[in-house]
Amino acid sequence: MNQDENWQRVHPASPFVRGWLAIVGLLYIYWQNTDELSFAERFSGDRLIWTVVLAGAALLVVLVFYFLSWYFTRYKLTATHVYVNSGMLFRSQKQARIDKVQGIDIAQPLLARILGLAELRFDVADSSESVLRLAFLSKTDAHALRQLILQRATGQLAEEPAEAPAHPAAPQAGAEPAEPLMAKVPAPRLLASLFLQLPVMIGLVACVVIVILWLSGIQGIIAAVLPILLSFGSWFYKQLNQGWNYTASASDTGMRISYGLADTRQHSIPTGRVQAISVTAPLLWRLLGWYKVEVNVLGTKSDDLDNLQVLPVGDFESVARIMGILLPDLGVGNQREVLSTAVSTGYEHGFIGSPPRARQLSPGAWKHQGFLATATTVISRYGWLARTASFVPHSRVQGTEFRQGPWEQKRKLAGVRLHCAGGNIIGYLHQVDAQIAAEFTLAQAARQVER
């Protein structure tokens, strides 16, 4: 058998998904070099002939390059590995062991959505930031291939064929149970949550001031603040894109989230790789009972965030459902009541707060600050305007840091930080009694030694 028969090629339209920029670049170069001509002069007489000839030659070169790029990009699925070959002059082969696959994300840039294509991104255990990607397949084939690989990774297929089918069969209706929906973000709630954040409110006020100054005759004000406006617009769009059409569903291995305005993404979050969870409630959100949930996930690389966002905005019921999937055991019997206390304010259920002598250091936050160490998890609360509750399992703690500045030392206060992998979420015991902080640090060190 010819070795090439085991390899399959991606969708023929794949080069156009990202290669359209080359065509736009050629048009831009042509337009810039004929800037002194009018529109009629560009497309009349001999210039029209040369324009057609040169444009045709350039288009032919681009199409040949696209064809070669498609021809040399191939993939193969075996019983043990996924292989992806690419490159014309400099060949490269990437592979992933199927038994190491933790999840497969599906991404659809805007043009890919229009063409009905999708990209597979493999989340492999012990992987680096160089993630295996397969771009692009038809959306139906991408979902079917993803399901086939995950079935092999979890050992659900009794017999392993030698190679993948040329066109993986789409899942039949009723063949796979629908995944339970944990949370969904309606568009009105998302937009309201964005405009109720202090950075957005400050930005809108600044825009109004800039317009007033510009109308008052200060002509250079727009050019002076244009970079700031562009940065703010980019940040706002990123927040909007990451929350638009957002759904979170339970899966066999954990949770799957989907979102996107122009580009759509699907992330798989294996429960066993969650290192820490934070639940944040900005000032104005608390009036409406809204929260944001983020996680540290080991080995999962997000193109947009250090922490993976699993709920852009939602009520307490959504938070409780998501926590029940990602961290099902808080180490207490009354988990719902403990979770409610953790994301609000109070010392019920064993929470230890900052003593009154911390009032002078944190006049607005000392009553909210507190922590609870259960048999499995360290729960800590901190923050004033934006209040945060973090959940760090004892087994995920990578390091413990005891902190005590001169002002805290004078008042016999101290803080403890718990560091873990997969992001920048930490456990933070802020301005608690120094003796309690020292005892907690020693107890946490003993737990790490026992591991």
N, C-alpha and C positions, 0 to 999 in steps of 0.2 A: 504493500500500500504506500502511496506517496505521502510523505510527511506533511505536505501542505494541506492534505485533505482534513487533517484534524483541526486546522485553524479556521476561524471565521472572521469576516471583516465587519467593521462598524457600518452604520447607515451611510449611504452615498452622500447625503446632504450634510454630513458632519463637518467638513471643512468650512462650510459657509456660516456656521453658527458664530465662530470667532473670526473667520477670514474676511467677512464683509468689510472690516476696517481697512483692508488693503485696497479694495475698490474705492472706498470713500477717500482714502489718501491720494490715490491717483487722480481722482476728480479734483481734489483740492489743489494739487500741484499744477494741474492744467489751468485751473481757474486763476491761480496766482500769477502764472506766467503770461496770461493774456488779460491782465487786469486793465491795461490801457485801452483795450478794445471794447466796443459796445456789444450788446447781445447779438445784434444782427450781423456785425462784422465777424463774430466768432463762427457763425454757421452760414457763410455765404462764399461763393467763388472757390478759388483753389484752396483756401484755408479749410473749407468744409471737407474737401477730399482728403487733405492731409490729416485733418482731425479724425475722420472716420478710419483712415488707414492706421494711424498711430494708436487710436483707442482700440481698434480691433486687435492689433498686435499685442498691446498691453493686456487686454482681456484674455487673449489666447495664452500668454505666459502665465497669467494668474490661474487660468483653468487647468493648465498642465501641472502647475504646482499643486493645486487642490487635488487633482487626480492622483498624483504621486503620493501626496500626504495620506489620502484615503487608502491607496493601494498597499502602502507599507504599514498601516496601522491595523493590527490583527489581534485577536484574543482567542484563548483556548481554555476550556473548562474540563479538568480531569476529575478523577475521584478524590484527589488530594490537594490540588492546587488550582489557582486561577492565574493565567499568564496573560500579559499584555505586552506586545511588541510594537515599537514605533520608531520613526526616524528613517531618513533616506541615506544621508551621508554618514551620520553618526547614529548607529543603531543602538537601541536600548531595550532591555527586557526587564519588566517588573513582575513580581509574582507575590502571591499571598497564599499561605496555607489555609485550607478551608477550615480545619479544626481550630484555627486561631482567630477566625472571623468573629468579631463581637457584634457587628451590626453593619448594615449597608445603607447609606444615605442616598437619596435621590434628589438631584438638583436639576432645575430647568431655567436657564437664562431666558430672557424675553424672546429672542429669536427662536430658541429651541422650543418654547411653548407654541409659537406660531407654526413651526414646522412639525409639531407633534413628536419631538425628540426629548430624551432625558439622559442624564449622566449618572453613572453609579460611582459612589465614593465608598471605598471599603475601610471600615474601622477595624484594624487588626490589633490583637493583643501585643503589647510591647513594641508598638510601632512608633516611629518618630513623626515629625511633621510632614515627611514625604509620604503622603497617603496614596495608595493605589487608586487610580481613577480609570474609568472606562467611558469614553465619550466619542460618539453618542449613539444610542440605540433608539428605535421607536419606543414610545412610552409603554406600549403593551408588552413588547419584548423585554424592556428593562424591568418592569414589575415581575414578569414571569421568571426571568433569570435571577432576580433578587430572591424570589421565593424558593427557587430550586437550590440556590447556594446555601441559604439559611437552613433549609431542610437537611442538607448534607452536613452542615456544620453542627446541627443539633442531633444528628443520627436518626432522623425520622424516616430516611429512605433505607429500606432493607437491602436493596440491591443497587449497586452503583454502576451506571453505564460507563463505558470507557470514555465517552466524550459527551459534550452538550449537544442537544438537538440543534439543527440549523436554525429553527425558529421555535423557541420555547413556547409551549402551549400556554395560552392565557388561563388564569384561574377560572374554573367554572363556577357559575352561580351556585352558592350553597356549599361549595367544596371546602371553604374556609370560613369559620365563624367570624362575624363582624367584631371588630375590636371595640370594647366598651369606651365610650367617650367620657373622658375625665373633665375636660374643660374646653370651652369655646369662647372666643373674645368677639363680641359684636362690634361692628365698625363704629357706632356712636359712642360706645364706652371707651374704645381705644382713642378716638379723637379727643374726647373729654379728658381722658387721663393725661394725654400729652399736653393739652393747654392748661392743665392744673398743676404742672410741674414748674417750680420756681425758675429754672433756666429758660423755659419757653416764655413765661410771663415777663421776665426781665428782658429777653430778646425782643418781644413784641413792643414793650415800652420803648426800648432803644430805637427800634425801627420808626416808631411814631415821632420820636424826638428828631431823628435824622431827617425825616421828611419835612418836618416843620422848619428845621434849620435850612434845608435846601430851598424851600419855598420862600424863606426870608432873604434869600440872595447869597447864601454861602455856597457857591457852586462847587468848590473842591471837596465838600464833605462826603459826597458819594464815593469818589475815588479813594479817599483816605480810609474809609471803613469797608470798602468792597471786599477785601480778603476776609474780614471778620464775618460779614454777611454770608459769604460763600461757605465758610466753615460752619456757621450756624445752620444754614440750609442743608448742608450735607449731613450734619448730625441729626437734624429733624427728620430728613427722609429716611435715614438708617433706622431710627426708632419706629417710624411709620411702617417701613417695609418689614421689620422684624415682628410686628404685631398684627399686620393685616391678614385677614382670613386665617387666624391662628386657631389650631385645634391641637389638643393633647389627648392621646388615646392609650389605653393599657395594651401591652403586648405580652407575648409569652415570656420574654426576657426582661421586661421592664416597661418602658414607655416610648411612644413614638410621637414626635411633634411635627407639625407641618405649618408653614407660613409663607408669605410672600405677596408683594404687590405686583411688581414687574417680573422679578425672578422668584420662583418658588423653590422651597427647600423642604426636605424631609429628613429629620434626624432620628436615629435610634439611640436610646439611652439605656444601656444595660444596668439593672439595679445594682449588681455587684461591683460596678465601677464608680458609683457615686461616692465621692470623698467628703463632701460637705454641702449643706443647703443653707441658703439665706432667704428670709422672708422680710421684705422691706415695705414700709408704709410711709410715703412722704406726707408732709404736713396736711395738705388739703385733701389727700386721698383718705386720710383717717376719718374725715367727716362723712364720707360715703361708704366706709368699711371696705376699701379696696387695698389690695396687696400685690406685690411683684415677687416672684419666686425665681431664684437663680441657683445653679449647682456647680460645683467642681466635679468634673468627670475625667477620670484618668484615661489618657490615650485618645480622647476625642478632641479633635482640633476644629474650632469654629473659625470661619473666615472673618467673622464680624466681632466677636467678643472673646475676652479672656474667660469669662464665666458664661456657661451655657444657660440661656434664659428658657425656662420651662413654663412660665406664665407671665406674660407682659403685664396684665392687670386682671384681677379677679376678686371675687368675694371670698369670705371665709370658707364657705362650703367647697369651692373649687380648690382652695389651699389644702383643706383636709383630705380631699380625694387624692390629690397629687402626692401629699406626704404619705398617705397610706400605701402608695405604690413604691415610691423611691426610698422611704425609710419606714417600713411597716412596724418596726419594733423600737419604740422610744424607751423601753426599759421600765415602763410604768403600766399599771392596769387601766387607769382612766386617761387614756391617751388624748381623747378629744378635749377634755377639760384642761389638761396640761398644755396642749397646743394653743388653746384659746388664751390662757394666761401668758404663754410665751410671746404671742404676737400683740399683746395689749400691755397692760400695766397691772401689777399686783404681786403679792407674795404668797398666794395660796399654793397648795400642793408642794410645799418645800422650797420654793424659790428664796434665795438669799440676796438681799439688795444692798445698795450702798448705805452706810450709816449716815446719820444727819450731819456729821462733820464734813461730809463731801459736798455740802450745799454750796460753800464758797468757791469751790473749784468748778462745779457744774451746776449752777443754779437752776437751769431749765431741764436737766436730764437726770439728776441724781435719784429722783423718785422712780424713774423708769428703769434705771440700770439694775441688773440682777443676773443670777445664773442658777442653774439646777444641774447637778451631776447625778444622773441615774445609773443604773447598772450597765447600760449600753451606750449612752450618749451624753455629751455635754451641751446643754442648752444655755445660751447667753443672750442678753439683751443690752443694747447700747444705742446711743444716738439721741438727738433732741428734735430738730426739725424733721429729719428723716429717720424714723426709728427702724432698727434692724434687729431681727432675731436670727441667730445662727445655730445650726445643729451640726455637731461634729461627732461622729461615732468614736468611741475610745480606740477602736481597732484601726482607724484611719489617721490618727494623730502621728505626724512625722517629727514634731519637735515642740517643746514647751518653753516659753520665754517669760521669766519673772521680771516685771518692770516696776521701778519705784523711783520717781523723780524727787527733788528736794522738797517741793511743796507737799507731795504725798507723804514723804517720810516724816515731815513735821507733824502731819495729822494722822500718822499711823495707818495710812492707806497704801494700797498697792494694786497692780494690775497683772493679769496673766494672759498671754496670747498663745493660742493653739494653732500651729501651722500644719497644713496638709497639702497634698499634691493636687494637680489638675486645675488650678485656678488661684485666684487671690482672695477667696472667702476664708476667713479665719474665725476661730472662736475667741471671744474677747471678754474677759472678766475685768470690768473697768471700775476702778476706785472702790474696791471692796476692802474690808478690814484686812490689815497686813497679816495678822495671824492666820486668818481663814485662807488668804491667798497662798501663804507659805505651806499650809497643810495640804491644800489642793495640789500645789506643784509637786510635793513629795509623793502624794498618792498617785498622781498621773505618771510620775517617773517610775513608780513601782509597777504600774500597769504595763508600761512599755517594756520593762525588764522581763515581766512574765510572758510577754508575747515572744 
